[in-house]
Amino acid sequence: MSRKPIVLRERARRDMEEAVDRYLAEAGSAVALSFIGALEDARRQIGEQPGSGSPRYAHELDIPGLRFRSVGKFPYLVFYVERETEIDVWRVLHGARDIPAWMRNPGED
């Protein structure tokens, strides 16, 4: 099985930076580093097995092919769409948020 490259939208990059900053401020560097490692693991798994993510929000948001995968033991979800040659990562959101509202946020990428 070949691995597809991961392409992060600017909003996904900001989401990750904000999450890391929050962990640094509230839980310290060890937890922030653990979160970064879990993010890397999730990205690797998405690249290797993009079809294994949950399509739960695809219909509700009318985004064909939208899937998500959790970030290890952390309450974050990586939202992505598999393209022919790459994985298009849209957002990285905390699972307790109103996901449909955050995904529809106007003015994003």
C-alpha positions in Angstrom: 0.0 0.0 0.0 1.4 3.4 -0.9 1.2 6.3 1.4 -0.4 9.6 0.2 1.2 12.9 1.2 -0.6 15.0 3.8 -1.4 18.6 2.7 -2.5 20.9 5.6 -4.8 23.9 4.9 -3.8 27.0 6.6 -6.7 26.8 9.0 -5.6 23.2 10.0 -2.1 24.6 10.7 -3.5 27.3 12.9 -5.8 24.8 14.7 -2.8 22.7 15.6 -0.7 25.6 16.7 -3.5 26.9 18.9 -4.0 23.4 20.5 -0.2 23.1 21.2 -0.2 26.6 22.7 -3.1 25.7 24.9 -1.4 22.5 26.1 1.8 24.4 26.8 0.0 27.0 28.8 -2.4 24.7 30.8 -0.5 21.4 31.0 3.1 22.0 30.4 5.7 21.0 27.8 5.6 17.3 28.4 1.9 17.1 27.6 2.3 19.5 24.6 5.1 17.2 23.2 2.9 14.1 23.7 0.1 15.9 21.8 2.5 16.7 18.9 3.6 13.0 18.8 -0.1 11.9 18.8 -0.8 14.3 15.9 2.1 12.9 13.9 0.8 9.4 14.5 -2.7 10.4 13.4 -1.3 12.0 10.2 0.8 8.9 9.5 -2.2 6.7 9.9 -4.4 8.9 7.7 -1.7 8.9 5.0 -1.4 5.1 5.1 -5.1 4.3 5.5 -7.3 7.3 4.6 -10.5 5.2 4.2 -10.3 4.1 7.8 -11.5 7.5 9.2 -15.1 8.1 10.2 -17.4 9.6 7.6 -19.8 10.8 10.4 -20.0 14.5 9.3 -19.8 14.1 5.5 -23.5 13.9 4.9 -24.5 16.5 7.5 -22.0 19.0 6.1 -22.6 18.0 2.5 -18.8 17.5 2.0 -18.4 14.3 0.0 -15.5 12.2 1.2 -15.0 14.1 4.5 -13.6 11.9 7.2 -12.0 12.3 10.6 -9.6 10.5 12.9 -9.0 11.0 16.5 -5.6 12.2 17.9 -4.7 9.3 20.1 -5.7 9.8 23.8 -6.4 13.6 23.2 -9.9 15.0 22.5 -9.0 16.3 19.1 -10.2 15.2 15.7 -8.4 15.6 12.3 -10.8 16.3 9.5 -9.7 15.5 5.9 -10.7 14.5 2.4 -8.8 12.0 0.4 -7.9 13.3 -3.0 -6.5 11.3 -5.9 -2.9 12.1 -5.1 -3.0 13.5 -1.6 -4.8 13.9 1.7 -6.4 17.4 2.1 -6.5 18.2 5.9 -9.2 20.8 6.6 -9.3 21.2 10.3 -8.0 19.9 13.7 -10.8 20.5 16.2 -11.5 19.6 19.8 -14.2 16.9 19.9 -16.4 18.8 22.4 -16.9 21.7 20.0 -20.0 22.1 17.8 -18.2 20.4 14.8 -20.7 21.4 12.1 -20.6 25.1 13.2 -16.8 25.1 13.3 -16.5 23.4 9.9 -18.9 25.8 8.3 -17.0 28.8 9.7 -17.1 31.4 6.8 -14.0 33.1 5.6 -11.8 30.1 6.0 -9.4 28.6 3.4 
